[in-house]
């Protein structure tokens, strides 16, 4: 399984010499997940079958990149066959591609009798993408650097048990564009002095990419404001670089109330909205 994630906090601390941004983000895996099946393939190639026709199955796919990177590092030249059942939408800020890549690395390491230790897997994951190392773990964590420095939550940092609603419009938001837009707005002095704060238990919710993304994609701030006005919603925020908005529901929200809220979202913003009810991944939350 390759779980999605949400960013409960995302702060940008500056630009790094390597061109990436220095981050401090609190990420948590959730129950929504893709499923991968990895097996020995015919010959020496790497093949991928996927249920999502919009997703490339060529060399640009992160699963393919992870498989080739693993083979280069280990010296293996066996054929690899991959079947990917996508449930996490792409361009959503939910980390689907990064999670798939991490699941590939873990799956291949198991399939070929663990040629790499965890530290080697981490290095390989970091070479594939900033979020990939996070998905080698199995719980919420603070991620720093460009995302590759992982620190698990302290004992007093607990995610309270909550039901989550994920709402994604039909359009994606390109991650590279969002960070570029952030840098341009910061340079021109157009960023808010302090982004709006919300809380989940004792944890602060903030996303510094909301301002640049909301500046262009005007539906997203309207949706966030609407959600925060609903009686069953405790907090609402964009995850990652978008385009998904997360609604954290108040504790013990009844199933009928959740159903009404889902219908309300579709009535207010259109039937093209993707709405998914989920919760924290295994081991998360009280």
Order of alpha helices (4+ residues) and beta strands (2+ residues): beta-beta-beta-alpha-beta-alpha-alpha-beta-beta-beta-alpha-beta-beta-alpha-alpha-beta-beta-alpha-beta
